[in-house]
Amino acid sequence: ATLPTDAADFAAYKTYKLVFHDSQSEGLTFHKDITVKYGDKVVSSDSYTVDTAGLNEGETFRVTINDVKTVKDTDGQPIAVTAGGKFTVAYSSTLNEKSIIGAQGNPNKVSLEYSNNPNVGGEGETGKTPEDTVIVFTYQLDVNKTFNATVNDKDLPEFTLYKKVSASGDYTKEVVKVVKNSDGKYVASFPRVDDGLYKLVETKVPDGFNKADDTYLEIKATHDETAESPALKNLTITVKNVETKGDPATGTVATSVVNKKGSNLPSTGGMGTVMLYVAGIAVFVLAGA
């Protein structure tokens, strides 16, 4: 919220009121972690109120500063508020199990109510801005699983999806089991993933099959942020430098992983070859004896 920029205009207000109205869709969970700042100074919670009940329909919370001219910092010292100064309300919310995957997204709307008539004071007449909307989008990764031989439906693979969350290689992970759909296809679905870099690892392998190679992939999404209601424009997945389009409407991208029948051969220089060397030497020793 930017205060009136004209010093005389702002001085004409005996008191000046700001009210932030926030409305979040049911796919977002508000963490009630409000922080209010004037410039870079944190405003004391005694200088404003946060309401989460008794609000307008659809409203999630409301932050009210009854008089910006009397706010204090966290040490209880008055903050010198001037014309053109800016108040910021910061908070966090996360997607929950009700969040919508795909182009519809999960809207968060906010509007600002403010004093606009110095003749009736900050507690009197107020104006209100139009609602501003941001939309949080989320996606789904489908891992289509195929086998080169018959698989036991009671012994299906399990995948772990790791998301890279820092430059140093830190990952978060989610585990999903492959299921057989009504159409007979096998798939492991990871709902509500973000765009970013991922590693897909087969962490449970069916008996008699080789473990599939780890898959490194990237999910990319682009949005039209200039529209009145932000829109999801493109969604892609890149695996082994091959980019494939996803479905923006449903928010789904897919990749395929094959399990092959047989046993893994020992790696060159690994314990498998060492054991073969030992066995071969033993044969020669016995022959010599």
QUIDADA-V479964 format. One record per backbone hydrogen bond with DSSP energy under -0.5 kcal/mol. CO is the residue of the C=O (numbers start at 1). NH is the residue of the N-H. If there is no record, write none. Layout:
<<CO NH> <CO NH>>
//
This chain:
<<1 3> <1 87> <4 84> <5 7> <6 10> <7 11> <8 12> <10 13> <16 68> <17 115> <18 65> <19 21> <19 113> <20 22> <20 63> <21 111> <22 60> <22 61> <23 109> <25 28> <27 96> <28 30> <29 94> <35 90> <36 43> <37 39> <37 88> <38 41> <41 38> <42 74> <44 47> <45 48> <49 64> <51 62> <56 59> <61 22> <62 51> <62 64> <63 20> <63 65> <64 49> <64 66> <65 18> <67 70> <68 71> <71 79> <72 44> <73 76> <77 73> <79 81> <82 85> <85 3> <86 39> <88 37> <88 90> <90 35> <92 31> <94 29> <96 99> <102 105> <106 136> <107 25> <108 134> <109 23> <110 132> <111 21> <112 129> <113 19> <114 127> <117 120> <121 124> <125 116> <125 117> <127 114> <132 110> <134 108> <135 137> <136 106> <138 102> <139 192> <139 193> <140 142> <140 253> <141 143> <141 190> <142 144> <142 255> <143 145> <143 188> <144 257> <145 186> <146 259> <151 153> <152 155> <157 178> <158 203> <158 204> <159 176> <160 162> <160 201> <161 174> <162 199> <163 165> <163 172> <166 169> <170 165> <170 166> <172 163> <174 161> <176 159> <179 181> <179 187> <181 184> <185 181> <186 145> <187 179> <187 189> <188 143> <189 191> <190 141> <193 139> <196 219> <197 164> <198 217> <199 162> <199 201> <200 215> <201 160> <201 203> <204 158> <206 209> <208 262> <214 216> <215 200> <216 240> <217 198> <218 220> <218 238> <219 196> <220 236> <222 233> <222 234> <223 225> <224 227> <224 231> <228 230> <231 224> <231 233> <234 222> <235 246> <236 220> <237 239> <237 244> <238 218> <239 242> <241 243> <242 239> <244 237> <246 248> <247 251> <247 252> <248 103> <249 103> <251 140> <252 247> <253 142> <255 144> <257 146> <259 148> <260 210> <267 270> <267 273> <270 274> <271 275> <272 276> <273 277> <274 278> <275 279> <276 280> <277 281> <278 282> <279 283> <280 284> <281 285> <282 286> <283 287> <284 288> <285 289>>
//
